[in-house]
Amino acid sequence: MRICSLLPGATEVVAALGLADDLVGISHECDYPPEVQRKPVVVRAAIDAECTASPEIDQQVRTAMQAGQDLYELDEALFARAEPDLVIAQDLCHVCAITPSRLQCAIATMRKAPTLLTLNPTTLDQILTDVERIGHATGKEAEAHALTADLRARLEGIRERTSHAGDWGVGHPTVACLEWLDPLYAAGHWVPEMVSVAGGVDVLGRARVPSQQVTWEQVRNTAPDVLVLMPCGFSVNRTLREWECLTHHPGWHSLPSVQNGRVFVVDASAYFSRPGPRLVDGVAILAALCHPAAFGCALPPGVRRVDPLARPRPAHRS
């Protein structure tokens, strides 16, 4: 089967099902597992998020959306030459990937139209169901069932372990997850559920709905015990270039998470932004941040603790 996977999370599923060699096209963000990086890239972003500051990215996205402009560019010639039998796309967030309507226009011009599998998960359970949908579409039902069974067992194991953790006495830590830093956005969709499984209480985000823009006053009023910085699609190093903008907000030093040194930068691109198997690793990360004593007190890979009381550099906007 010839597969074009235009979602990083779906690409990870395809590879986990043993079908990496069947990939004939991917998006520019599909980078895991490493062997898929050799595949033809048929979709690229119109905005260079690596070299553009967060406020400017936000402004460019808003401008493009208001003007009805595409945020992603499809290489139609390369896409057509790939001759896929199956194309995997999403209709969850038009800021995150090419839209199905854009793909349908390209597919309509092809000699042989491929099957288009559109994913739209908002919960962990729906993400696992999509793994099985991909398995069904690719003839890998047994492998997909085994994968989801393992992921569900891991989630249940984390839930069980954190339910008996005693780091916070009889309660659970309050957690705020920021999906964008300037302007501020609280993470939504599956992230609040991830926090809950990890033994925390998300005090800012709303489950099953898109990320919401919030004010600094809202963040400050939640007084989170743990503050997790996870700008959508950013690596740890990418976020470290910008996180200090938060320290200029009034009341920063009064946050419990700041006073207790519980401000963390995580690899959002790998473990939180993408609806795929590694979200379970993200839950494990959150569990270690919420209940360090129960998980060996060591920071897991994909996390950096920042010094929230360090003297901030002068504020600037690009």
C-alpha positions as CSV (number, residue, x, y, z in Angstrom):
1,M,0.0,0.0,0.0
2,R,1.2,3.5,-0.8
3,I,0.5,5.9,2.1
4,C,0.7,9.7,2.4
5,S,0.5,10.6,6.0
6,L,0.2,14.4,6.5
7,L,0.0,14.3,10.3
8,P,3.1,13.6,12.5
9,G,1.0,11.6,15.0
10,A,-0.5,9.5,12.2
11,T,3.0,8.9,10.7
12,E,4.1,7.6,14.1
13,V,1.2,5.2,14.1
14,V,1.9,4.0,10.5
15,A,5.5,3.3,11.5
16,A,4.5,1.6,14.7
17,L,2.3,-0.7,12.6
18,G,5.3,-1.7,10.6
19,L,4.4,0.3,7.5
20,A,7.2,2.9,7.4
21,D,8.4,1.5,4.1
22,D,4.9,2.1,2.6
23,L,5.1,5.9,3.2
24,V,5.4,7.8,-0.1
25,G,4.7,11.2,1.3
26,I,4.7,13.1,4.6
27,S,4.4,16.6,6.0
28,H,7.3,18.8,7.0
29,E,6.6,18.0,10.7
30,C,6.8,14.3,10.3
31,D,10.1,13.5,12.0
32,Y,9.5,10.5,14.2
33,P,10.7,7.8,14.0
34,P,13.9,9.1,12.4
35,E,13.7,6.8,9.4
36,V,10.6,8.6,8.1
37,Q,12.6,11.8,7.6
38,R,13.9,10.3,4.3
39,K,10.4,10.3,2.8
40,P,9.2,12.9,0.3
41,V,7.8,16.0,1.9
42,V,4.6,17.0,0.2
43,V,3.3,19.6,2.7
44,R,5.2,22.6,4.1
45,A,4.2,25.5,6.4
46,A,3.9,29.0,5.0
47,I,5.2,30.3,8.3
48,D,8.7,29.5,9.6
49,A,7.9,28.8,13.3
50,E,11.5,28.0,14.1
51,C,12.8,31.5,13.2
52,T,9.8,33.6,14.0
53,A,9.0,34.9,17.5
54,S,5.7,33.7,19.0
55,P,3.9,37.1,18.9
56,E,4.7,37.4,15.2
57,I,3.6,33.8,14.5
58,D,0.3,34.6,16.2
59,Q,-0.2,37.7,14.1
60,Q,0.7,36.0,10.9
61,V,-1.8,33.2,11.6
62,R,-4.6,35.6,12.5
63,T,-3.9,37.7,9.3
64,A,-3.9,34.6,7.1
65,M,-7.1,33.2,8.6
66,Q,-8.9,36.5,8.3
67,A,-7.8,36.7,4.6
68,G,-8.8,33.1,3.9
69,Q,-5.2,32.2,3.0
70,D,-3.7,28.8,3.4
71,L,-1.2,28.2,6.2
72,Y,0.2,25.1,4.5
73,E,1.4,24.6,1.0
74,L,0.8,21.3,-0.8
75,D,3.3,20.3,-3.5
76,E,0.6,19.1,-5.9
77,A,3.0,17.8,-8.5
78,L,4.9,15.7,-5.9
79,F,1.7,14.6,-4.3
80,A,0.4,13.4,-7.7
81,R,3.6,11.6,-8.5
82,A,3.4,9.7,-5.2
83,E,0.2,8.1,-6.4
84,P,-1.0,7.2,-2.8
85,D,-3.7,4.6,-2.2
86,L,-4.4,6.2,1.2
87,V,-4.0,9.7,2.5
88,I,-4.3,10.5,6.2
89,A,-5.2,14.0,7.2
90,Q,-7.0,15.8,10.0
91,D,-9.9,18.3,10.4
92,L,-9.2,19.2,14.1
93,C,-7.1,22.3,13.8
94,H,-6.6,24.3,10.5
95,V,-3.7,26.1,12.2
96,C,-1.9,22.8,12.6
97,A,-2.2,21.0,9.3
98,I,-3.5,21.3,5.7
99,T,-7.3,21.2,5.5
100,P,-9.2,18.3,4.0
101,S,-11.0,20.7,1.6
102,R,-7.6,21.7,0.2
103,L,-6.6,18.0,-0.2
104,Q,-9.9,17.2,-1.8
105,C,-9.2,19.8,-4.5
106,A,-5.9,18.2,-5.3
107,I,-7.3,14.6,-5.2
108,A,-10.0,15.6,-7.7
109,T,-7.4,16.2,-10.3
110,M,-5.7,12.8,-9.8
111,R,-6.0,10.0,-12.3
112,K,-6.8,7.5,-9.5
113,A,-8.3,9.0,-6.4
114,P,-6.9,7.7,-3.1
115,T,-8.9,6.9,0.0
116,L,-8.9,9.9,2.4
117,L,-8.9,9.1,6.1
118,T,-9.7,12.2,8.1
119,L,-8.9,12.2,11.9
120,N,-10.6,14.5,14.4
121,P,-9.8,13.4,17.9
122,T,-10.3,15.5,21.0
123,T,-9.7,12.9,23.8
124,L,-7.2,10.2,24.6
125,D,-9.8,7.5,23.9
126,Q,-10.5,9.0,20.4
127,I,-6.8,9.1,19.7
128,L,-6.5,5.4,20.5
129,T,-9.6,4.7,18.4
130,D,-7.9,6.5,15.5
131,V,-5.0,4.1,15.9
132,E,-7.4,1.3,15.2
133,R,-9.0,3.2,12.3
134,I,-5.6,3.5,10.7
135,G,-5.0,-0.2,11.3
136,H,-8.3,-1.0,9.6
137,A,-7.5,1.2,6.6
138,T,-4.1,-0.4,6.2
139,G,-5.0,-4.0,6.8
140,K,-3.1,-4.0,10.1
141,E,-6.0,-4.6,12.5
142,A,-4.2,-7.1,14.8
143,E,-1.2,-4.9,15.1
144,A,-3.3,-1.8,15.8
145,H,-5.3,-3.7,18.5
146,A,-2.1,-4.8,20.2
147,L,-0.7,-1.3,20.1
148,T,-3.8,0.3,21.6
149,A,-4.0,-2.4,24.3
150,D,-0.4,-1.6,25.3
151,L,-1.1,2.1,25.4
152,R,-4.3,1.7,27.4
153,A,-2.4,-0.6,29.9
154,R,0.3,2.0,30.3
155,L,-2.2,4.8,30.9
156,E,-4.0,2.7,33.5
157,G,-0.7,1.9,35.2
158,I,0.1,5.6,35.5
159,R,-3.4,6.3,36.8
160,E,-3.1,3.6,39.4
161,R,0.4,4.7,40.5
162,T,-0.5,8.4,40.9
163,S,-3.7,7.6,42.8
164,H,-1.6,6.3,45.6
165,A,1.1,8.9,45.5
166,G,1.6,10.9,48.7
167,D,3.6,13.9,47.4
168,W,0.8,16.3,48.2
169,G,-0.8,14.5,51.2
170,V,-4.4,13.6,50.5
171,G,-4.8,16.0,47.6
172,H,-3.5,16.5,44.1
173,P,-1.4,19.4,42.7
174,T,-3.0,22.1,40.7
175,V,-1.5,22.3,37.2
176,A,-1.5,25.0,34.5
177,C,-0.5,24.1,31.0
178,L,0.3,27.0,28.6
179,E,0.1,26.1,25.0
180,W,1.3,29.5,23.8
181,L,3.3,32.2,25.7
182,D,2.6,35.4,23.8
183,P,-0.3,35.8,23.7
184,L,-1.2,33.3,26.4
185,Y,-3.2,30.2,25.6
186,A,-4.3,27.4,27.9
187,A,-3.9,23.9,26.5
188,G,-7.2,22.2,25.7
189,H,-8.4,19.1,23.8
190,W,-6.7,16.0,25.4
191,V,-4.2,17.9,27.6
192,P,-6.5,18.4,30.7
193,E,-7.3,14.7,30.5
194,M,-3.6,13.9,30.4
195,V,-3.1,16.0,33.6
196,S,-5.9,14.1,35.3
197,V,-4.5,10.7,34.5
198,A,-1.1,12.0,35.7
199,G,-2.6,12.8,39.1
200,G,-3.0,16.5,38.7
201,V,-5.9,19.0,38.5
202,D,-5.9,21.2,35.5
203,V,-7.0,24.7,36.7
204,L,-6.8,26.5,33.4
205,G,-7.6,24.3,30.4
206,R,-10.9,22.8,29.2
207,A,-11.0,19.3,28.0
208,R,-12.4,18.4,24.6
209,V,-12.4,21.9,23.3
210,P,-9.6,23.9,21.4
211,S,-7.0,25.8,23.3
212,Q,-8.3,29.1,24.7
213,Q,-6.6,32.4,24.9
214,V,-6.4,33.5,28.5
215,T,-5.2,36.6,30.4
216,W,-2.3,36.8,32.8
217,E,-4.8,37.6,35.5
218,Q,-6.5,34.2,34.9
219,V,-3.2,32.4,35.1
220,R,-2.2,34.3,38.3
221,N,-5.6,33.7,39.9
222,T,-5.3,29.9,39.5
223,A,-2.1,29.9,41.6
224,P,-0.9,26.6,40.1
225,D,1.4,24.3,42.1
226,V,2.9,23.2,38.8
227,L,3.4,25.3,35.7
228,V,4.1,23.5,32.4
229,L,5.1,25.4,29.3
230,M,4.2,23.6,26.1
231,P,3.9,25.9,23.2
232,C,2.3,24.0,20.3
233,G,4.8,22.3,18.1
234,F,7.9,23.7,20.0
235,S,10.8,21.7,21.2
236,V,12.4,22.3,24.6
237,N,15.2,24.4,23.1
238,R,12.7,26.4,21.1
239,T,10.6,27.3,24.2
240,L,13.7,28.1,26.2
241,R,14.4,31.0,23.8
242,E,11.1,32.7,24.8
243,W,9.9,31.5,28.2
244,E,11.4,34.4,30.1
245,C,8.7,36.7,28.7
246,L,6.4,35.3,31.4
247,T,8.7,36.6,34.2
248,H,7.7,40.2,33.3
249,H,4.1,39.7,34.2
250,P,3.0,41.3,37.6
251,G,2.7,38.7,40.3
252,W,5.0,36.2,38.6
253,H,7.1,35.7,41.7
254,S,4.0,35.1,43.9
255,L,2.9,32.0,42.0
256,P,3.3,28.8,44.1
257,S,4.9,27.1,41.2
258,V,7.5,29.8,40.9
259,Q,8.2,29.9,44.7
260,N,8.6,26.2,44.8
261,G,10.7,25.8,41.7
262,R,8.1,23.9,39.8
263,V,8.1,25.6,36.4
264,F,8.9,23.2,33.6
265,V,9.5,23.4,29.8
266,V,8.5,20.2,28.0
267,D,9.0,18.9,24.4
268,A,5.5,19.8,23.2
269,S,6.1,18.7,19.7
270,A,7.0,15.1,20.7
271,Y,4.7,14.5,23.7
272,F,1.8,16.9,23.8
273,S,0.8,18.6,20.6
274,R,0.5,15.6,18.3
275,P,-2.4,13.2,18.7
276,G,-0.4,10.0,18.6
277,P,1.1,7.2,20.6
278,R,3.7,9.3,22.4
279,L,1.0,11.2,24.2
280,V,1.2,8.3,26.7
281,D,4.8,9.3,27.2
282,G,3.5,12.8,27.8
283,V,1.2,11.5,30.5
284,A,4.2,9.8,32.2
285,I,6.1,13.1,32.0
286,L,3.3,15.0,33.7
287,A,3.0,12.3,36.4
288,A,6.7,12.6,37.2
289,L,6.3,16.4,37.5
290,C,3.2,16.2,39.6
291,H,4.4,13.3,41.9
292,P,8.2,13.3,41.7
293,A,8.7,11.1,44.8
294,A,6.5,8.4,43.3
295,F,8.6,8.4,40.1
296,G,12.1,8.6,41.5
297,C,12.5,12.4,41.7
298,A,14.4,12.5,38.4
299,L,13.2,14.6,35.5
300,P,12.3,12.3,32.5
301,P,13.6,13.0,29.0
302,G,11.9,15.8,27.2
303,V,11.7,18.1,30.3
304,R,13.7,21.0,31.5
305,R,13.2,22.7,34.9
306,V,13.8,26.4,34.5
307,D,14.9,28.9,37.3
308,P,11.7,30.9,37.7
309,L,13.5,33.3,40.1
310,A,16.4,34.1,37.8
311,R,16.7,37.8,36.9
312,P,14.8,38.2,33.6
313,R,16.3,39.7,30.5
314,P,14.7,42.9,29.2
315,A,11.3,42.3,27.6
316,H,11.1,42.6,23.9
317,R,8.6,41.8,21.1
318,S,9.4,41.0,17.6
